[in-house]
Amino acid sequence: MVGAADAAGALPETPAKLRLTWASPLPPTRSGVADYAAEILPELAALAHVTVVEPPHWQPPPEGGVWLDLPRISNGSVGGEGVVSLLHLGNNPYHLWVAARLRRHGGVVVLHDPVLHHLLVEEAAAEGAWERFAAELEEAHPGAGRFLARARRWGYTGRLDPFLFPAQKPFLSRARAVIVHSRTAAGMVAQALPHLPVVRVPLAVACLARPEYRQRWRQRLGVSNGELVLLHLGFLTPAKGVDVILTGLAALKELGVRCLVVVVGEGSENSAVACRAGAAGLSERLVLWGFASPHELAGLLAAADVGLVPRYPTAGETSAAALRFLAAGVPVIVSGYRQFLELPPAAALRVPPGKAGVVDMVRHVAGLATSREALDGARTAARAAWEEGGHEPARAAAALVRALTAGAG
């Protein structure tokens, strides 16, 4: 395989099922990749022989899961000859053990975050490996890396530094091949390591929403007829654009557009969001839900009219939250930036990145609130985007197997 390609076409005939090990965060870890694993593993296990690598200190959740029915090995074990080692790499501390396994044994990396600078910092902090950090950052970004590393050691770092210097090489130079979920990510990998095989497959995201839940959950939220439910999903960080959402909500209130914003997710920003909403007189129009169980998430998605993902900056990842909305037939407002531009504009309504996006967010919401035809059209486009993108877990699992049997493994 040369350069970036898509996994498409019929599954090739093979003399035996693909054999692979799967290393990623698993439930009950509250991680997007753990959610992804829970949704794709049952489908993947029907197509391949899958052995799950247990994360260090992992305890199976009491509600069980497919990983309890699959063969499992400890993190200190390897899969054996002829077995593809599949390692799922993101840029937060949940992936430190996966990075260590990659450094020891290599394998095929499923890259969930094309920006890995954060992970390199977390690794150096966890291991005290600051000398290696400086050397590897300089190798990844010659002429700038050593100065970034020196500033980091003294406690100085810019908010955009990790995004401008993604530091892929320290990890991906140990990979046999890389699987990504967007053209943006494929291009970033090809630029950093031009000779590394890279293939794009759809991100598996299941449809959780149940239409029959809609009225019940809108009543639970206290939503009146004609009022829009705007839903935000994801761990709350400054990059998630909650300030844009609150500013937009204030403007919508002034314009008389009836809407309720529901923020689902944990994080350090929760108390700050509550304080800002209270100071702006928006408390009655804002629900801070916190962590949502799968059942609650299904109900909230069914109740939603518009999704909110005005994220900026981004680590280049394909947004599972945006795809979750599309699967539910809910149009989503996104930052018109990088990988978000790959989503169809009829389903993913674009706003400028950062605070400049407030005006267009208000324009989009007001337009959908005043036109049932526009809202219905956007809902149809949203569902079509999820279906045509191949994100249903069974189809995504088949694409992953095609990629591995065609040469990525």
N, C-alpha and C positions, 0 to 999 in steps of 0.2 A: 504494500500500500504506500502510495506516495502522496504527501500533502494531505489536505483535508477532504473528506468525502462523507457521504451520507450512507447509512445502512438501509438499503432498500432492496426490493425484489423478494423472490421466494427464498425460504430457508434452504440452504444447500443440503444435499444428501450427504450424510456422514455415516461411517461404519458404526459409530457408537455415539451415545449422548455426550455432549460436552461435559467435562468435569472441571469444577472450579471451586475455589474458596472465596468467601465473601467477608471482607473486613470493613466494618463501618460502625458508627454508633448505633445502638439498638434501643428500642423502648425498654424500660421506662424513661430513658434520657429524653428530655424535652428539647429535641434538636430536629431541624427540618430534614436532615438526612436520615434520622431515625424514623421519622414519619414515612419518608420515601421507601426505606427498607421494608417497613411493615406492609406497604401497599404492593410493591413489586415482587417481593420474595415468593409469595404463593404462586404467582404466575411463572416466575423464573424456574421454580422447582419442578414445574410440569414439563419444562423443556430441556432441563439440564440436571446433572447430578451436582447439587449444591451442598457444600460443607460450610457452616457458619463459624467464623473465628470469634470466640468470646472476648469482648473487651475486658481489660484488666478490672478486677473487682466488680464485675457485672453480676447483678442479681436478677433472675428472670422475674418479670412482672406477675403479680398474682392472677391476672386475667388470662395469662398464657399468650400464645401467638404461634405462628407457623415455625418460628425459629426453634421452638421446643420439639417439633416433630422432625426437624432436619438433623443430620449428623453435625456434631459440634467438636471443635478442637480448641485448645488453649492458645493464647496469643504467642506462646513460646514454640508452638509447633508449626511445621510447614505441611503443605498439602501432598507432597510426593511428586514423583516423576509423571509428566504428562498432564498435570493439573494446572489450570490457569489461576494465578493469584490475582484477584480483583480487589483493588484497594480504593475506597471512597474517601476523597480528600477534600476537606473544607478548610476554612481559615480560622476556626475558633479552637479553644483548648480541648474540646471533645475529640479532636482529630490528632492529638499529639501522639497517641500510641500507634495510630495508623501511619503517621509520618516516620516513626521509629522503625516500624516493620518494613516500610518502603526502603529506608536507608540500609537495613540489614539484608533484605532478600530481593528487592526489586519487585517487578510485577506490572500489571496493567492498571493504570490509574483512571478512575472515573472522577473527573475534575468538576466539583460542584462550585468552587470559587476560583476563577482564573487569577484573582489577586491573592497571593499567598504570603505577602509581607507580614500580615498580622500573625500568621502561624509561625513564621521564622522568629519573630520577636517572642512569642509565647514559649517556643522551644528553647531559645537562649535563656529566658528567665527561669524556666523549669529546671534546666540542666546546668545553669551557670556557664554556658558555652558562648560567652561574649566574644572571645577571640575568633572562634569559628564563624560566629554571626557576622563579624566585620569582614572576614575574608570572603565569605560566600556572598554577602551583599555587594561587595566590590566586584566579584566575578560576574554577578548578575547584571550590575549596572556600573561598568568601568568609569572611573573618574568622579562618580558621585557617591557610590556605595560606602566608601570608607568615611566620608564626611557625615553621611546620614547616620552611620553606626556610632561615630564619635559623639554626635549631638544626642543620640538616643541614650548613650551611657551617662550623659550629664543631665538627662531629664528633659531635653528639648526635642520636640517633634511637631511638625505641622499637621493639621487635620487631613490634608490631602496627600501627605507624603506616601502612605502605603499604596494609594491608588495610582499615583504617578510613577511609582517604582514597585511593580508587582512581585518581583523576586520569585519567579517561577523556577529558575534554573537550579537552585540548590536541591529541590525535590524532584522535579521532572527529569533531570538528567539521569536519574536512577531508574526511570520507567522504561519498559519495553515498548509501550504505546500509551496513548491517552485517548480517552473517550470524553466528549464534551456534549453539551446540550444546546448550544447556540452557535451561529456563525461568528458572532463576536468573540466567543471564547476560542473557537478554532483558529481565528486570525491571530489572537494574542499568543497562543501556543506556537503557531507557525513562525511568528516573528521572533520569539525568544529562542526556540529550538527548531530551526528549519528542517532538520533531518529526522525529527521524531515523528513516527506515524501518528496521525490524529484522525479520528472519525467522529461524526456527529450523530447522535441518536436522540429521540424525544425524551424529555423528562417525564417519568411516570407520575401522574397526579390523578387520583380517583375522583369521581363525582360523588360527593357526600350528601348534597342537598336532596331533600325529599319534598316534592311539591305539596304533598298533603300536610306538611308541617307549617306551611306558610301562614295561614290565618291564626293558628294557635300561637305561633311564636311572635307574630306581630301584636297580638293581644297581650302576650306576656311582657313585651317591651313597652306597652302602652301607646302604640302607634295608632293614630286616627286615620280615617279615610282621606286619601289624597296626600298623605305625608310620605316623603321618601325616607328610606332607611339607607344611610351611607355606612359602609362597614370597612374597618381597617383590621388586617390580620398581621400578626408577626411580633416577634420580640421587640420591645420598644428601645430604640437607640436614637440619638440625635439625627442620624442619617435617614431615619424612616419618614421624615417630613411631617411630623405631628404638628409642628409650628405652622406649617402651610395649611394643614387641615383646620386648625383652630381659627386662624385668621380668615380663612374662607368661610367658616361657619358663622363668624361674626358678621361678615358681609352679607351672607344669605339671610340672616336674621333681619338686618336692616332693610333688605329688599323684600321682605315678607314671604320668602320661599320657605315653605314648611318642610323641615327635615330633622331627622335625629341621627347623630353620629354615634356609632357603637365601636369602641376600640377594644379589640381582643388581643391579648398578649401581656406577657410579663416584662419586667425590666425596670431599670433605675429611673426612667422618665415618668412613671405612673403618677407619683406624688406631684411632680412639677406640672404635669398636664392638668391634674385636678385643681391645683392652685391657680393656674392661668385661666382655666375655664370659669372658676368661681369669681375671679377678679373681673372678668369680662362679662359676667352675667349670663354665662352659657351653660351653667350646670344642668338646667332642665332639658337642654338639648344634647347632652353628652352622657353616654353610658360607658364607664370603664369596667369592662367585663372581667379582665384578668385572664388567667388560663382557662381555656374551654376544653371540655372533654369531647371526644368524637361525637357523642350524641348531641351535645350543646352546639358544636360547630355545625352539624347538619341542620339544626333548627335555625341558627343565625344566618346561614347561607340561604336557606329557603326564604327567610324574612327579608333579605337584602334586596335593594333596587340598584345600588351602584357600589362597586368596590373602590377602595382608595389605596393606591400604591405610588405616592409621589416621592419615591425614594431617590435621594441624591446626597453624596456620591454613591456609587455602587461598586461592588467587587467583581462585576462582570457576570454575576450568577444569573441563571434563568430563574425568574421569580416564581416559586411554587405558589405564593399567595395570589399572584395575578392569574395563574393557570387554574387555581382553585375556584376563583370567581367565574372564569370562562366556562369551566365544566358545569357550574350551576346555572349557566345561562344568565350571568350577571355581568353587564358591561363594567369595565374598570378604567379608572383614571390613572394614568402612569406618567412618569417623567419622560419627555421626548428625548431620550438619551440612550446611546449605545444599544444594548441588547433589547431594550424595550421597543425599539424601532422595528424589530422583527415581528412584532405582533400586529395583526391587521388593524388599521386605524378605525374601522367601523366598530370594532369590538373593544379596542384599547384606546381610549380617548387621550390624546397627548396634551401635556402642559409643559411649559419651559421648566428646566431644572431649578430647584431652589425656590426662594421666596418670590421670584418672578412668576411662578406658576399659579399664584393665588387668583389672579384675574381670570385666567382661562378655566381654572377649576370652578369658579363661581359661574362662569358662562355655560360650561357644560352641564352643571347640576341644574341651573335655572332652565336651560333649554329642555332637559329631560323632564323636569317637573311640570312644564307647561304644555308638553306635547306627548300624549299617549302613543301616538304613531311613532315618534322618534324613539321613545323608550322601548316599545315592542320591537322595532327594527334593530336596536342595539342589542337587545336580549337574544334575538335570533342570530345575529352576527357573532355574539359571544360564544354561544353553544357550538356554532359551526367552526369557529376557530379552534376550539379544543378538539373537536372530532377530526378535523382535517389535519391537525398537527400531530396526530398519532399518540396522544398523551395518555389514553386509556391504558392502565397497567398491563393488560395482556398484550396489547400491540407494542408497547414500549419494551416489554420483556423479550418479545420476538425480535425486535430490532437490535437489542443488546446481544442476543445470541448470534444473529446474523453477523454483527460486527466482529465478534470473537472468533467465529468459525471461518470468517473470510480473511483473517490474517492479523487482527488486532491482538489476538491472544498468543 
